[in-house]
């Protein structure tokens, strides 16, 4: 029997269509890298909005997003970020974590090298990935912000577009 975890995304994977490219393979809307197909291509068993107890910020230079920044969590102090939790198998989570790091194990990466346990929900671990030491800030591209906004609209229907834009603007350092 498969072990399940809640994988919490706070970046572009909040948009389910984007996230599913990490499971089913291929590239999202014709851009970025081409992801390898996961051995288990089943859809998440459940999807929920999830409040993360750390601030989100933009950093690094992503070739997939025009050399601009992507989302990370600031683990140095408590904060708040909006996320989306996907109930997937641990095998799927390990695949996603490797794909987020160019196909290598997170602990050997300079990007998303830290798996963070955020708690438990419905009897399953809640986990996400970020950088363990923080990365240099870099503003995100408009295309990246659009994907984040679409993911927030999809999962936080109570938020207006102005509230979403304000939230994302507050994540820029």
C-alpha positions, 0 to 999 in steps of 0.5 A, a space after each residue: 500500500 502506498 504511503 501518502 504525503 501532503 506536498 505543499 507548493 507555494 510557487 508555480 506548482 500551486 496551479 494544478 495544470 503546472 504541477 501535473 507536468 511534474 507527474 505526467 511529464 512534458 513542459 508547461 505552456 511550451 516554456 521552461 524545462 521538459 519534466 520527466 514522467 513520474 513512475 506513478 502518474 495518478 492525479 492527487 487524491 485531494 487538493 487543499 489550500 494551505 497556510 504556510 508558517 513562513 514568508 515566501 520570497 523570490 530568489 535565484 535566477 531561473 532559466 525557465 523563467 527568463 533568468 528571474 526569481 522563483 519562490 522560496 521560503 524564509 525559514 529563519 523566522 515565523 511568517 505567512 505564505 499561501 500554499 496548495 497541498 496535494 495529497 500524493 504518494 511519497 514516491 511522487 513527492 520524491 520525484 517532484 523534489 528531484 525534478 525541482 532540482 534538475 533531476 538530482 536529489 535535493 540534498 545535493 542541490 543549491 536550489 530546493 535542498 531542504 525538505 521541511 515537515 510542516 505538520 500533519 493533516 488527516 493522518 499524513 505528513 505535510 511537507 514542502 521544499 525550499 533552500 536551507 540557508 536562503 538564497 539571494 533575492 531576485 524579482 520574479 518575471 511577469 509570466 511567473 507572477 501570472 502563473 502564481 496568481 492563476 494558482 491562487 485564483 484556482 485555490 483561494 476563490 475568496 481572494 480578489 485579483 487585487 488581493 492576490 496582486 497585493 499578496 504577491 507584491 508583498 513577497 518581493 524583497 
